[in-house]
Amino acid sequence: MIRIALLVIILVLAPAGAFFLWAWAVKIKQERKLAGTLPAWQDMPITWLAIAGLACTIAGFFVLFFTQNQGYGGLFAP
């Protein structure tokens, strides 16, 4: 029961946390752009899209590994 509650809480709070991290990163990027210290690779939106996609993929694999019972893994699996 606690496992399910924690999983639901994490899945509900994850988008809010991601938004606040994104907003914080945008603020830092704007400050660096105004100061002229922003590297060229950070000015491209595709770089951040690739980083976010990789992070979401890794997070998805961790969630699947720890919640699914495949006979060899699943730390929280019944």
C-alpha positions in Angstrom: 0.0 0.0 0.0 2.8 2.4 0.9 4.6 1.5 -2.3 1.6 2.4 -4.4 1.0 5.6 -2.5 4.7 6.7 -2.9 4.6 5.8 -6.6 1.5 7.9 -7.2 2.9 10.8 -5.2 6.1 10.8 -7.1 4.3 10.6 -10.5 2.1 13.5 -9.5 4.9 15.7 -8.2 7.4 14.8 -11.0 5.8 17.2 -13.7 5.7 20.1 -11.2 9.4 19.5 -10.3 10.3 19.3 -13.9 8.6 22.6 -14.6 10.4 24.4 -11.8 13.7 23.0 -13.0 12.9 24.1 -16.5 12.0 27.6 -15.3 15.2 27.9 -13.3 17.3 26.8 -16.3 15.5 29.3 -18.5 16.3 32.1 -16.1 20.0 31.1 -15.9 20.1 30.9 -19.7 18.6 34.4 -20.1 21.1 35.9 -17.6 24.0 34.3 -19.4 22.7 35.4 -22.8 22.4 39.0 -21.6 25.9 38.8 -20.1 27.4 37.3 -23.3 28.7 34.2 -21.5 26.3 31.6 -23.1 28.2 28.9 -25.0 27.1 28.3 -28.6 25.9 24.8 -27.9 23.5 25.9 -25.2 21.8 28.4 -27.6 20.4 25.5 -29.6 17.0 24.2 -28.3 17.7 20.7 -29.8 20.5 20.1 -27.3 18.2 20.6 -24.4 15.5 18.5 -26.1 18.0 15.6 -26.4 19.2 15.9 -22.8 15.5 15.9 -21.6 14.7 12.9 -23.7 17.7 11.0 -22.5 16.8 11.8 -18.8 13.2 10.7 -19.3 14.3 7.5 -20.9 16.7 6.6 -18.1 14.0 7.5 -15.5 11.5 5.3 -17.3 13.9 2.3 -17.3 14.5 2.8 -13.5 10.8 2.9 -12.8 10.2 -0.2 -14.9 13.1 -2.1 -13.3 12.0 -1.3 -9.7 8.3 -1.8 -10.2 8.0 -4.8 -12.5 8.4 -8.4 -11.4 10.2 -10.3 -14.2 11.6 -13.0 -12.0 15.1 -11.5 -11.8 14.5 -7.9 -10.7 12.0 -5.5 -9.3 13.0 -4.2 -6.0 9.5 -3.1 -5.1 7.7 -5.8 -7.1 5.4 -8.1 -5.1 
